[in-house]
C-alpha cells in the first residue's frame, strides 16, 4: 500500500526582525507515523510547529494538510480539520473539574448529546489514568497531571494529527512509562508529531526523527540512524 502524506511543508520560514528562527524547512509526515522533532534549545522547534498548527504566521513557504493548502488558515480552522495541539505550557481551564475540561474538548466534535460526551470523557480519562481525579478541580492537579489532562483534552477531539509539545515535562518516571505505552496505543489510531527533549522517550516511541538546528533541518532518519549520525551527536546528542 502506498504511503499517504498527511502533513507537508515546503520552504517554511519565519523571520523576526531580520533574524531567521526557521529557514526554508521542507517536511513530510506520513499518515500513521509517530514522528519526533528534536534539537537544541533555540533550534526553532516550537516556532516550526506553531506554523504547522496555524498559531504562528509563516514568513515564507506553504503547509498542506490532507491534500489541502492550509497556509492561510487560522489555528481554529486547522483544528476543525483534525489537528490537536498540546502546548509546552499547560492550557487547562484551572477553575473547572477534570471531567469538565475534557467534556469541553469533546463537544467540539460530538454533537449527539450529553451521554455521548460523557462516554467519550470516561474513555479518555481511563486512557490517561485520570479516572479517579474526574471531579478534582484542574488547577489543584500537580503539573504532571495537568499535562496528562491536556493530552486527554486533545484525545477527546479524535484528532487525525496529534501534536505534542514537551508532553513528558513534569511527569514522574512511572508516569513517563505510562505515557510511552499511551503513545504506542494512540499510534494505532492517529498520526503523532512529538516535540520532546527526553531522548529515552524519543527513541522508544518514534518511528522516524527530524532534527532541527539553528532553524534548519540537520538530519532525518530512524532512531538508529539519528543515534549514529555524527552531525547530530556534535550538535545535540553529544551534549546530553
C-alpha positions, 0 to 999 in steps of 0.5 A: 500500500502506498504511503499517504502524506498527511502533513507537508511543508515546503520552504517554511520560514519565519523571520523576526526582525531580520533574524531567521528562527526557521529557514526554508524547512521542507517536511513530510509526515506520513499518515500513521507515523509517530514522528519526533522533532528534536534539537537544541534549545533555540533550534526553532522547534516550537516556532516550526510547529506553531506554523504547522498548527496555524498559531504562528504566521509563516514568513515564507513557504506553504503547509498542506494538510490532507491534500489541502493548502492550509497556509492561510488558515487560522489555528481554529480552522486547522483544528476543525480539520483534525489537528490537536495541539498540546502546548509546552505550557499547560492550557487547562481551564484551572477553575473547572473539574477534570471531567469538565475540561475534557467534556469541553474538548469533546463537544467540539466534535460530538454533537449527539448529546450529553451521554455521548460526551460523557462516554467519550470523557470516561474513555479518555480519562481511563486512557490517561489514568485520570479516572479517579481525579474526574471531579478534582478541580484542574488547577489543584492537579500537580503539573504532571497531571495537568499535562496528562489532562491536556493530552486527554483534552486533545484525545477527546477531539479524535484528532487525525494529527496529534501534536505534542509539545514537551508532553513528558515535562513534569511527569514522574518516571512511572508516569513517563512509562505510562505515557510511552505505552499511551503513545504506542496505543494512540499510534494505532489510531492517529498520526503523532508529531512529538516535540520532546527533549527526553531522548529515552522517550524519543527513541522508544516511541518514534518511528522516524526523527527530524532534527532541527538546528539553528532553524534548519533541518540537520538530519532525518532518519530512524532512531538508529540512524539519528543515534549514529549520525555524527552531525547530530551527536556534535550538535545535540546528542553529544551534549546530553 
